[in-house]
Amino acid sequence: MYGIIFNMAEGHTPTDSMASNARRGLALRKEYGRGGTAVGVARARDIANKASLSNSTVMRMHSFFSRHRVDKKGKGWTAGSEGYPSNGLIAWLLWGGDSGARWAESKRNAIVNARKNLWVDSNFSFRKSISKAIKVGQMVSWNSSGGRAEGKVLRIINNGKYSVPNSSLTITGTPDDPAAAIRVYRNGEPTDTIVGHKVKTLTAK
């Protein structure tokens, strides 16, 4: 919304258990000539080599496990059962097996939470910077129904409500989302009209 771009550190190393499962999946696929896709084989090789995996790869892994968890209920999943090893089992192992599923879910949750926190922190800092830029006595402009309007800031509200004079309107301001009471100017001259706006909607002149 505000043109903020987040750069998050990436690089997630598969566990030894995941690498072992991936190697087993590759061996079973080679032995039986089935199970998994070219993408799954490529993923298995990365996991077997414990290559660093990106955030996007982690998200794809989580998506794979979420979609294919139902395969564990099919035939051939358990050793000694009919159709063992099933295509689903081989594919599951290629992506790291059960340990891979748990790992991907944990990493995915951490990534999602980190993105949320980055947005909240950055948005808060953005609002604080806007708040500091707008001061009492400063001329500002904003979009109105009649076009671009301008006025002088009379008051900054950052901890409560403010009843706009000669109006039924009340504006609320908080430390991270302040509001301002503004005397409207027309043709460069002050008027008796006072309005209230969120500071984030104002542009300093």
C-alpha positions as CSV (number, residue, x, y, z in Angstrom):
1,M,0.0,0.0,0.0
2,Y,2.8,2.4,0.9
3,G,5.4,1.1,-1.5
4,I,7.3,-0.7,1.2
5,I,9.3,-3.7,0.0
6,F,10.4,-6.4,2.4
7,N,13.5,-8.4,2.0
8,M,13.5,-11.4,4.3
9,A,16.5,-13.6,4.9
10,E,16.1,-17.0,3.2
11,G,17.9,-20.3,3.5
12,H,16.5,-23.3,5.3
13,T,18.6,-26.5,5.6
14,P,16.8,-29.8,5.6
15,T,17.3,-32.1,8.5
16,D,19.2,-35.4,8.5
17,S,16.0,-37.3,8.8
18,M,14.5,-35.5,5.7
19,A,17.7,-36.3,3.7
20,S,17.4,-39.9,4.7
21,N,13.8,-40.1,3.6
22,A,14.6,-38.4,0.3
23,R,17.4,-40.8,-0.5
24,R,15.0,-43.7,0.3
25,G,12.4,-42.2,-2.0
26,L,15.0,-41.9,-4.8
27,A,16.1,-45.5,-4.3
28,L,12.5,-46.8,-4.3
29,R,11.7,-44.8,-7.5
30,K,14.7,-46.2,-9.2
31,E,13.8,-49.8,-8.1
32,Y,10.2,-49.7,-9.1
33,G,10.3,-47.1,-11.9
34,R,7.4,-45.1,-10.6
35,G,6.2,-42.7,-8.0
36,G,6.7,-38.9,-7.9
37,T,7.3,-36.4,-10.7
38,A,10.4,-34.7,-12.1
39,V,9.8,-31.9,-9.7
40,G,9.7,-34.3,-6.8
41,V,12.9,-36.0,-8.0
42,A,14.6,-32.6,-8.2
43,R,13.3,-31.7,-4.7
44,A,14.6,-35.0,-3.3
45,R,18.1,-34.4,-4.7
46,D,18.2,-31.0,-3.0
47,I,16.9,-32.4,0.3
48,A,19.3,-35.4,0.1
49,N,22.2,-33.1,-0.4
50,K,20.8,-30.8,2.4
51,A,20.9,-27.9,0.0
52,S,19.6,-24.5,1.4
53,L,15.9,-24.1,0.4
54,S,14.3,-20.7,-0.2
55,N,11.1,-19.4,1.4
56,S,9.1,-20.1,-1.8
57,T,10.4,-23.7,-1.8
58,V,9.3,-24.2,1.8
59,M,5.9,-22.9,0.9
60,R,5.6,-25.3,-2.0
61,M,6.7,-28.1,0.2
62,H,4.0,-27.3,2.8
63,S,1.4,-27.1,0.0
64,F,2.5,-30.5,-1.4
65,F,2.2,-32.2,2.0
66,S,-1.2,-30.6,2.7
67,R,-2.5,-31.9,-0.6
68,H,-1.1,-35.4,-0.4
69,R,-1.6,-36.2,3.3
70,V,-4.7,-38.1,2.2
71,D,-2.5,-40.5,0.3
72,K,-1.4,-42.0,3.6
73,K,-4.8,-43.7,3.8
74,G,-4.4,-45.4,0.5
75,K,-3.2,-48.9,-0.3
76,G,0.5,-49.8,-0.3
77,W,1.6,-47.2,2.3
78,T,2.7,-49.7,4.9
79,A,5.4,-52.3,4.4
80,G,3.9,-55.7,3.8
81,S,0.5,-54.3,2.5
82,E,-0.9,-54.8,-0.9
83,G,0.7,-52.5,-3.5
84,Y,3.6,-51.5,-1.3
85,P,5.3,-49.2,-1.9
86,S,2.5,-47.0,-3.3
87,N,3.2,-44.2,-5.7
88,G,2.0,-41.9,-3.0
89,L,4.5,-43.2,-0.5
90,I,7.4,-42.8,-2.9
91,A,6.4,-39.2,-3.7
92,W,5.9,-38.5,0.0
93,L,9.4,-39.7,0.7
94,L,10.9,-37.7,-2.2
95,W,9.7,-34.5,-0.5
96,G,11.2,-35.5,2.9
97,G,8.6,-37.9,4.3
98,D,6.9,-37.3,7.7
99,S,9.8,-35.3,9.1
100,G,9.7,-33.1,6.0
101,A,6.0,-32.5,6.5
102,R,6.6,-31.4,10.1
103,W,9.6,-29.3,9.1
104,A,7.8,-27.6,6.2
105,E,4.8,-26.7,8.4
106,S,7.0,-25.3,11.2
107,K,9.1,-23.3,8.7
108,R,6.0,-22.1,6.8
109,N,4.4,-20.8,10.0
110,A,7.6,-19.0,10.9
111,I,7.7,-17.3,7.5
112,V,4.1,-16.3,7.7
113,N,4.5,-14.8,11.2
114,A,7.6,-13.0,10.2
115,R,5.9,-11.4,7.2
116,K,3.0,-10.3,9.4
117,N,5.4,-8.8,12.0
118,L,7.4,-7.0,9.2
119,W,4.2,-5.4,7.9
120,V,3.0,-4.3,11.3
121,D,6.3,-2.9,12.3
122,S,6.9,-1.1,9.0
123,N,3.4,0.2,8.8
124,F,3.7,1.5,12.4
125,S,7.0,3.2,11.6
126,F,5.5,4.7,8.4
127,R,2.6,6.2,10.3
128,K,4.9,7.6,13.0
129,S,7.0,9.3,10.3
130,I,3.9,10.8,8.8
131,S,2.7,11.9,12.2
132,K,6.0,13.6,12.9
133,A,5.9,15.4,9.5
134,I,2.5,17.0,10.2
135,K,2.6,19.6,13.0
136,V,0.3,22.2,14.6
137,G,0.3,25.4,12.6
138,Q,1.4,23.7,9.4
139,M,-0.5,24.1,6.1
140,V,-1.7,20.8,4.6
141,S,-3.9,19.6,1.8
142,W,-6.2,16.6,1.2
143,N,-8.7,15.2,-1.2
144,S,-12.3,16.3,-0.7
145,S,-15.5,15.9,-2.6
146,G,-15.0,19.2,-4.3
147,G,-11.4,18.5,-5.2
148,R,-8.2,19.3,-3.5
149,A,-8.7,21.3,-0.2
150,E,-6.2,23.0,2.0
151,G,-6.0,24.3,5.6
152,K,-3.9,24.9,8.7
153,V,-3.5,22.2,11.4
154,L,-5.0,23.4,14.7
155,R,-4.5,20.3,16.7
156,I,-3.1,16.8,16.5
157,I,-5.2,14.1,18.2
158,N,-3.2,11.0,19.1
159,N,-4.8,9.7,22.3
160,G,-8.6,10.0,22.2
161,K,-11.6,11.6,20.5
162,Y,-12.1,15.2,19.3
163,S,-15.5,16.8,18.6
164,V,-15.2,18.9,15.5
165,P,-16.7,22.4,16.3
166,N,-20.0,23.4,14.7
167,S,-20.4,19.8,13.6
168,S,-21.8,16.5,14.7
169,L,-18.6,14.7,13.7
170,T,-16.1,13.2,16.1
171,I,-12.6,12.0,15.1
172,T,-10.5,9.5,16.9
173,G,-6.7,9.5,17.0
174,T,-4.2,7.0,18.4
175,P,-0.4,7.1,18.7
176,D,0.0,5.0,15.5
177,D,-2.9,6.5,13.6
178,P,-3.3,10.1,14.7
179,A,-5.9,12.6,13.5
180,A,-5.9,16.3,13.0
181,A,-8.3,19.2,13.4
182,I,-7.8,21.7,10.5
183,R,-9.1,25.2,9.7
184,V,-10.1,25.2,6.1
185,Y,-8.5,27.9,3.9
186,R,-10.1,29.1,0.6
187,N,-8.1,31.2,-1.9
188,G,-5.3,31.5,0.7
189,E,-7.6,33.0,3.4
190,P,-8.8,31.2,6.6
191,T,-12.5,30.4,7.0
192,D,-14.7,29.6,10.0
193,T,-14.9,25.9,8.9
194,I,-13.0,23.3,10.9
195,V,-12.7,19.7,9.7
196,G,-11.1,16.6,11.0
197,H,-9.0,14.1,9.0
198,K,-6.6,11.2,9.7
199,V,-3.1,12.5,9.5
200,K,-2.2,9.7,7.0
201,T,-4.6,11.3,4.5
202,L,-2.8,14.7,4.6
203,T,0.0,16.2,2.6
204,A,2.2,18.8,4.1
205,K,2.6,22.0,2.0
